[in-house]
Amino acid sequence: MSVFESCVKAIEAAPHVDRDGVDAAAVEALLSLARKIDAWDVIVGWAFEDAAESGDRPKVPANDNTSLPTFLRYCEALGLTPGSRKALTGDKAVEVDPVDELKQKRKAKAKAG
């Protein structure tokens, strides 16, 4: 299954996403990124095929290192990741800052000792 197909499936399964209303722009941006990610795999495949035929090194365009992180941020914004879904349902775990936790333990240890 392609990234685009998976994305469409996830959007359809998410009742909180208003694909035709207030979320329309974010959904279309997400789908556009999914198409771009899928197209990248095709382009790389062509480069490897050309290299195999010519015996040269593959001429792959410069790496795209922003599409996947951006795609995941859009997924989070739309509540399509496990963490963002949890936030939507109110199952928020209380996050503790590790530095604060360490300070509390040191204070307790200092008082005890």
LINVEN-V795496 format. One record per residue. N is the residue number from 0. SS is DSSP state (@ for helix, = for strand, . for the rest). OMEGA is omega in radians with two decimals (* if undefined). BURIAL is 1 if it has 16 or more other ideal C-beta (glycine too) atoms within 10 Angstrom, else 0. Layout:
<<N	SS	OMEGA	BURIAL> <N	SS	OMEGA	BURIAL>>
This chain:
<<0	.	-3.13	0> <1	.	3.08	0> <2	@	3.13	1> <3	@	-3.14	1> <4	@	3.11	0> <5	@	-3.14	0> <6	@	3.11	1> <7	@	3.14	1> <8	@	-3.14	0> <9	@	3.14	1> <10	@	3.13	1> <11	@	-3.11	0> <12	@	-3.09	0> <13	.	-3.08	1> <14	.	-3.12	0> <15	.	-3.13	0> <16	.	3.14	1> <17	.	-3.02	0> <18	.	-3.09	1> <19	.	-3.10	0> <20	.	-3.02	0> <21	.	-3.13	0> <22	.	-3.01	1> <23	@	-3.10	0> <24	@	3.14	0> <25	@	3.12	1> <26	@	-3.14	1> <27	@	3.08	0> <28	@	3.11	0> <29	@	3.13	1> <30	@	3.09	1> <31	@	3.08	0> <32	@	3.12	1> <33	@	3.09	1> <34	@	-3.13	0> <35	@	3.13	1> <36	@	3.11	1> <37	@	-3.13	0> <38	@	3.13	0> <39	@	3.13	1> <40	@	3.12	0> <41	@	-3.13	0> <42	@	3.12	0> <43	@	3.08	0> <44	@	3.11	0> <45	@	3.14	0> <46	@	3.12	0> <47	@	3.09	0> <48	@	3.11	0> <49	@	-3.14	0> <50	@	3.14	0> <51	@	3.14	0> <52	@	-3.07	0> <53	@	-3.08	0> <54	.	3.12	0> <55	.	3.06	0> <56	.	3.14	0> <57	.	3.11	0> <58	.	-3.12	0> <59	.	3.08	0> <60	.	3.14	0> <61	.	-3.11	0> <62	.	3.06	0> <63	.	-3.09	0> <64	.	3.14	0> <65	.	-3.05	0> <66	@	-3.11	1> <67	@	3.10	0> <68	@	3.11	0> <69	@	3.09	0> <70	@	-3.13	1> <71	@	3.09	0> <72	@	3.07	0> <73	@	3.09	1> <74	@	3.12	1> <75	@	-3.13	0> <76	@	-3.14	0> <77	.	3.13	1> <78	.	-3.09	1> <79	.	3.06	1> <80	.	-3.14	0> <81	@	-3.13	0> <82	@	-3.12	0> <83	@	3.05	0> <84	@	3.14	0> <85	@	3.13	0> <86	@	3.13	0> <87	@	-3.08	0> <88	@	3.12	0> <89	.	3.12	0> <90	.	-3.08	0> <91	.	3.03	0> <92	.	3.12	0> <93	.	-3.13	0> <94	.	3.12	0> <95	.	3.09	0> <96	.	-3.09	0> <97	@	3.13	0> <98	@	3.10	0> <99	@	3.13	0> <100	@	3.12	0> <101	@	3.12	0> <102	@	3.13	0> <103	@	3.13	0> <104	@	-3.14	0> <105	@	3.10	0> <106	@	3.13	0> <107	@	3.14	0> <108	@	-3.14	0> <109	@	3.13	0> <110	@	-3.10	0> <111	@	-3.00	0> <112	.	*	0>>
